[in-house]
Amino acid sequence: MKDEKGNPHYPFDEWIGLRKSQRYSPLVEVKTAELVSESTYRAASRTLKEWTPVTMSHGTVGDVIKRVREAQAQADKDMSLNWRKPHPFRREKKLTIFMRKQMAFFSVQPKKRKAMRYAMRLCMKDGLKMASGCHSKISVSSAEDFWKEVQADAAHHYSLENTQVVTNSDGGQGYTAEKFQEAFSQSRYPVLNQLDSYHIAQGLNRALGSKKSSYKDQIRKALKQHDWDQFTLWLDTYESTLEDKKQIEKINEFRTYINHNWDRIFDWREKVENPPEDARGLGAMESNISFRMKRRGMHWSSEGSEAMVEVKQGMINNTLRDVYLRSQERSARKQREVKKIVRTAQFLREVTGLSIGAKQGSIALYTAHSSSNGESIENL
């Protein structure tokens, strides 16, 4: 059909939301994005070809995941812009925040040079027993934009006014206590921010080795009791036994790390009033995002890395499928336009006469059917 300007339209395709040259349904596309979140583009292409009727090149797989990412990113942006309009089912519970350190991965810039990029992730868990899943925020944008998105996300999903927020991080760049306080400033309580015990243990193993030793036991005890003098005494004692300069440098790096974060080494259960008896300590938040994006000779374009983290975030929060399928639906305004085009096309269509098919008949000769000698006229 054509509109008043002569532009062609396919009302049925527009009505059900098909894009131009679209070969796959929205559900196939979002399932492909979920498959790519666990494997490479080429591996996903082979899996689809061998196990389903769908044939899709690895380049098309890349286009699909970027298209799915755009829908998730737009939904996050809309939520950030309207964060003062809270989610109708916001949960008013005690909220525990896990924080993971920045994840570094290779990114290829437009000039074909490799550079390091970082992904930041935050996981929000409501309640103190850590039994429920977490609501995640992952981003490769700037730290400033990331924390703005965290603030909007928390305010949208949770009622924080009467909530004691407890946070946990490794003390890396961008994960300062001030950032947490600002992001969760809706709470009338001071935000508690403790140093991640996993990274303390990791730093201790780097400095003193992974094997068991009495020095490590005493240092752990001093950290648990928050006794700086004992911590310094045992670390100095161990350092006096070393001769290798590299090992001594590791000891000094560990000492500096603990010194910079000394005020954040505590157990949150000792800082809040009347904590539940079965409340657990905060642990490290690890995930398969690192496995998907790091090492193994991988490098990412800026657009590809952003697409991957958006898809992973949508999958963790169980929003990816709904967001993408909803984005493929035609809005009420677009459906009204399609109806208008159909009505206009009907109006402009030329009126033709009723077709009754081909007519059949014969012409009478009104003569003899044979000659005088008996031959048929038709044979003459």
SULQUIFEN-V121926 format. One record per residue. N is the residue number from 1. PSI is psi in whole degrees, 0 to 359 (* if undefined). NEAR is the number of other ideal C-beta (glycine too) atoms within 8 Angstrom. D_CENTER is the distance of its C-alpha to the mean C-alpha in whole Angstrom. Layout:
<<N	PSI	NEAR	D_CENTER> <N	PSI	NEAR	D_CENTER>>
This chain:
<<1	154	9	40> <2	147	8	40> <3	189	10	40> <4	332	5	43> <5	0	4	42> <6	7	6	42> <7	133	6	38> <8	147	6	37> <9	151	11	35> <10	88	7	34> <11	320	11	33> <12	315	6	32> <13	317	7	29> <14	325	13	28> <15	318	9	29> <16	359	7	26> <17	22	9	24> <18	134	6	24> <19	168	5	23> <20	132	3	26> <21	22	4	26> <22	129	6	24> <23	345	3	24> <24	148	10	22> <25	158	5	21> <26	324	10	17> <27	321	8	17> <28	319	9	18> <29	315	13	15> <30	326	13	12> <31	325	8	14> <32	318	16	14> <33	319	15	10> <34	323	12	10> <35	319	11	13> <36	335	15	12> <37	344	10	9> <38	354	7	13> <39	173	7	15> <40	167	7	16> <41	315	11	17> <42	320	7	20> <43	321	8	20> <44	321	14	18> <45	316	13	21> <46	320	8	23> <47	315	10	22> <48	318	14	22> <49	321	10	25> <50	333	5	27> <51	352	5	25> <52	168	5	25> <53	358	3	27> <54	129	9	24> <55	123	5	25> <56	126	11	22> <57	162	6	23> <58	331	10	20> <59	319	7	20> <60	323	9	19> <61	317	15	16> <62	320	10	15> <63	321	8	16> <64	313	14	14> <65	328	15	11> <66	325	11	11> <67	319	9	13> <68	321	15	10> <69	320	14	7> <70	321	8	10> <71	316	12	11> <72	319	16	7> <73	321	10	8> <74	321	9	12> <75	319	11	11> <76	321	12	10> <77	317	8	13> <78	321	8	15> <79	321	11	14> <80	322	11	15> <81	335	6	18> <82	33	7	20> <83	340	12	19> <84	348	5	23> <85	97	5	22> <86	157	9	21> <87	135	6	19> <88	341	4	23> <89	41	4	22> <90	142	10	21> <91	129	8	22> <92	84	7	25> <93	169	8	25> <94	140	8	25> <95	128	15	22> <96	131	12	21> <97	126	14	18> <98	146	14	17> <99	135	15	16> <100	148	12	16> <101	165	9	17> <102	142	10	16> <103	122	13	15> <104	140	7	17> <105	162	14	16> <106	135	10	19> <107	133	13	18> <108	121	10	20> <109	169	9	22> <110	330	3	24> <111	17	4	27> <112	30	5	26> <113	141	6	26> <114	140	7	23> <115	160	8	22> <116	133	7	20> <117	164	12	17> <118	140	9	15> <119	134	14	11> <120	140	12	12> <121	140	14	10> <122	141	12	12> <123	125	13	13> <124	128	16	15> <125	128	13	17> <126	142	10	20> <127	168	10	24> <128	357	9	25> <129	353	8	26> <130	27	9	22> <131	334	4	22> <132	168	7	19> <133	176	4	16> <134	156	10	14> <135	120	10	11> <136	152	11	9> <137	119	13	8> <138	139	14	7> <139	148	11	8> <140	13	11	11> <141	186	7	13> <142	158	5	16> <143	324	9	17> <144	314	6	19> <145	322	9	16> <146	313	13	13> <147	330	11	16> <148	319	9	17> <149	323	13	13> <150	316	11	14> <151	316	13	17> <152	318	11	16> <153	315	15	14> <154	317	14	16> <155	330	12	19> <156	323	12	17> <157	339	10	17> <158	150	14	20> <159	106	9	23> <160	359	12	24> <161	317	7	28> <162	31	7	29> <163	135	13	27> <164	111	9	27> <165	126	13	24> <166	127	13	24> <167	159	13	22> <168	127	11	22> <169	172	12	21> <170	2	11	22> <171	13	11	24> <172	175	8	22> <173	129	5	22> <174	349	9	20> <175	47	12	20> <176	161	6	24> <177	327	9	25> <178	324	6	26> <179	319	11	22> <180	318	16	22> <181	319	11	25> <182	319	9	24> <183	327	10	20> <184	39	15	22> <185	352	7	25> <186	335	7	25> <187	141	12	27> <188	355	4	31> <189	151	7	31> <190	139	4	30> <191	124	12	27> <192	132	11	27> <193	115	10	26> <194	157	13	27> <195	135	12	26> <196	123	14	24> <197	331	10	27> <198	316	9	25> <199	335	12	25> <200	313	12	29> <201	322	8	30> <202	317	8	28> <203	322	12	30> <204	320	12	33> <205	324	9	33> <206	321	8	32> <207	318	9	35> <208	359	10	38> <209	165	5	36> <210	347	3	35> <211	155	4	38> <212	146	4	40> <213	157	8	42> <214	330	5	44> <215	314	10	43> <216	320	10	39> <217	317	9	40> <218	323	10	42> <219	318	14	40> <220	317	9	37> <221	318	9	40> <222	321	13	40> <223	319	11	37> <224	322	6	37> <225	356	7	40> <226	48	7	39> <227	101	7	42> <228	321	8	42> <229	314	6	45> <230	322	11	45> <231	312	12	41> <232	319	9	43> <233	310	9	46> <234	327	12	45> <235	320	12	42> <236	322	8	45> <237	316	9	47> <238	319	12	45> <239	327	9	45> <240	343	6	49> <241	356	5	49> <242	150	9	47> <243	337	2	48> <244	126	6	45> <245	324	5	44> <246	320	6	40> <247	322	8	40> <248	322	10	42> <249	321	8	39> <250	321	10	36> <251	315	14	38> <252	324	8	38> <253	317	11	35> <254	318	13	34> <255	316	10	37> <256	319	8	35> <257	313	10	32> <258	321	13	33> <259	317	7	35> <260	335	7	33> <261	18	10	31> <262	319	8	34> <263	347	4	34> <264	4	10	30> <265	98	11	31> <266	170	8	32> <267	121	7	31> <268	334	12	30> <269	341	8	32> <270	354	5	35> <271	342	7	34> <272	156	9	33> <273	134	3	36> <274	57	3	37> <275	150	9	33> <276	147	6	33> <277	328	4	35> <278	14	5	32> <279	138	8	30> <280	159	8	28> <281	166	7	27> <282	136	11	24> <283	184	10	23> <284	150	9	20> <285	103	10	16> <286	159	5	16> <287	177	8	13> <288	7	6	13> <289	319	12	10> <290	317	9	13> <291	324	6	15> <292	331	10	13> <293	349	13	13> <294	156	10	16> <295	203	4	20> <296	28	4	21> <297	16	4	22> <298	147	9	19> <299	153	8	18> <300	147	13	16> <301	163	7	16> <302	316	10	15> <303	320	7	13> <304	320	10	12> <305	320	15	10> <306	321	12	9> <307	317	12	7> <308	314	15	7> <309	327	14	5> <310	318	13	3> <311	316	17	3> <312	319	12	4> <313	315	13	3> <314	323	12	4> <315	317	10	6> <316	321	10	7> <317	1	9	8> <318	38	6	10> <319	344	9	9> <320	310	15	7> <321	312	11	11> <322	317	7	13> <323	315	12	11> <324	317	15	12> <325	323	11	15> <326	326	8	16> <327	337	9	16> <328	349	7	18> <329	146	7	21> <330	137	9	24> <331	166	6	24> <332	323	5	28> <333	317	6	29> <334	322	9	28> <335	324	10	30> <336	323	8	33> <337	320	8	33> <338	317	13	33> <339	320	8	36> <340	319	8	38> <341	318	13	38> <342	315	10	39> <343	318	8	42> <344	318	10	43> <345	322	13	43> <346	322	7	45> <347	322	6	47> <348	350	7	48> <349	135	6	48> <350	140	3	52> <351	130	3	54> <352	158	4	56> <353	164	3	59> <354	127	3	59> <355	129	5	59> <356	10	4	62> <357	184	4	61> <358	137	3	64> <359	145	5	68> <360	146	3	70> <361	183	4	74> <362	161	3	77> <363	122	4	80> <364	139	4	84> <365	333	4	86> <366	44	3	89> <367	177	5	92> <368	149	5	93> <369	355	5	91> <370	159	7	93> <371	181	8	96> <372	335	3	100> <373	9	4	99> <374	1	5	97> <375	148	8	94> <376	143	7	91> <377	325	10	90> <378	338	4	86> <379	353	5	88> <380	*	6	90>>
